[in-house]
Amino acid sequence: MNKFQQAIMVSADDVSKLRRPDVFRVLDGWPGNADSRVTFADWIVTNRPDLSEEVAECLADPELSGAK
């Protein structure tokens, strides 16, 4: 299990089961820096293109921990 899969497990058994309302939680809980959070977000979108809009909105949200 890689670090991205482990981070998803905060909210879902795996990325295929990640719900739209949980995207912010997993991105906000990401332990790395902002650059690695973007890499994590890209991984989510690669595996779940249907969540791409939600991921983009979350990354733009100033409430996200460590957001610029």
VOPAGU-2260 file (C-alpha; in pm, 1 decimal, decimal comma):
REM VOPAGU-2260
SITE   aa  ch    i         X         Y         Z
SITE  MET   A    0       0,0       0,0       0,0
SITE  ASN   A    1     144,0     336,5     -98,1
SITE  LYS   A    2     118,0     663,2      95,6
SITE  PHE   A    3    -167,0     789,3    -122,0
SITE  GLN   A    4    -373,5     478,1     -56,3
SITE  GLN   A    5    -305,1     510,7     315,1
SITE  ALA   A    6    -423,5     873,2     312,8
SITE  ILE   A    7    -747,1     773,8     138,6
SITE  MET   A    8    -822,2     522,4     412,9
SITE  VAL   A    9    -909,2     813,0     646,3
SITE  SER   A   10   -1238,4     834,0     456,5
SITE  ALA   A   11   -1275,3     526,3     236,4
SITE  ASP   A   12   -1155,2     169,0     194,4
SITE  ASP   A   13    -989,4     270,0    -131,6
SITE  VAL   A   14    -996,3     548,8    -389,4
SITE  SER   A   15   -1276,2     380,9    -585,1
SITE  LYS   A   16   -1502,5     426,5    -281,8
SITE  LEU   A   17   -1401,9     786,1    -205,7
SITE  ARG   A   18   -1711,4    1004,3    -187,9
SITE  ARG   A   19   -1725,2    1359,2    -319,3
SITE  PRO   A   20   -1788,4    1504,5      32,6
SITE  ASP   A   21   -1472,6    1334,7     162,6
SITE  VAL   A   22   -1230,6    1485,5     -89,4
SITE  PHE   A   23   -1168,3    1795,2     122,3
SITE  ARG   A   24   -1105,6    1581,8     431,8
SITE  VAL   A   25    -840,1    1366,2     266,9
SITE  LEU   A   26    -667,7    1664,3     104,4
SITE  ASP   A   27    -681,6    1867,9     425,1
SITE  GLY   A   28    -541,2    1576,5     621,8
SITE  TRP   A   29    -250,1    1524,1     385,1
SITE  PRO   A   30      65,3    1529,8     601,9
SITE  GLY   A   31     302,7    1657,2     333,7
SITE  ASN   A   32     368,8    2005,3     199,2
SITE  ALA   A   33     156,9    2191,9     -55,4
SITE  ASP   A   34     352,9    2052,9    -352,5
SITE  SER   A   35     308,9    1693,6    -241,4
SITE  ARG   A   36     -60,3    1765,4    -175,0
SITE  VAL   A   37     -94,7    1865,6    -541,6
SITE  THR   A   38      73,7    1537,5    -639,7
SITE  PHE   A   39    -173,8    1352,8    -416,2
SITE  ALA   A   40    -461,9    1546,5    -572,7
SITE  ASP   A   41    -336,5    1453,0    -920,6
SITE  TRP   A   42    -328,9    1087,8    -813,0
SITE  ILE   A   43    -690,0    1110,9    -696,9
SITE  VAL   A   44    -796,1    1263,8   -1029,5
SITE  THR   A   45    -602,4    1001,8   -1227,2
SITE  ASN   A   46    -782,9     727,1   -1039,4
SITE  ARG   A   47   -1117,5     908,4   -1014,2
SITE  PRO   A   48   -1164,2    1152,2   -1303,4
SITE  ASP   A   49   -1524,2    1201,3   -1188,3
SITE  LEU   A   50   -1386,2    1384,8    -881,1
SITE  SER   A   51   -1167,2    1627,9   -1077,8
SITE  GLU   A   52   -1397,6    1925,9   -1026,2
SITE  GLU   A   53   -1423,8    1862,6    -650,8
SITE  VAL   A   54   -1045,3    1822,6    -622,1
SITE  ALA   A   55    -987,1    2152,6    -804,3
SITE  GLU   A   56   -1238,4    2333,2    -581,6
SITE  CYS   A   57   -1076,7    2191,7    -267,7
SITE  LEU   A   58    -726,7    2291,7    -375,4
SITE  ALA   A   59    -851,1    2646,8    -435,2
SITE  ASP   A   60   -1024,6    2665,7     -96,5
SITE  PRO   A   61    -840,2    2899,2     144,6
SITE  GLU   A   62    -964,2    2684,8     436,5
SITE  LEU   A   63    -742,5    2395,7     322,4
SITE  SER   A   64    -457,3    2351,9     571,8
SITE  GLY   A   65    -142,5    2515,9     443,5
SITE  ALA   A   66    -318,9    2683,7     151,9
SITE  LYS   A   67    -144,4    2990,4      18,5
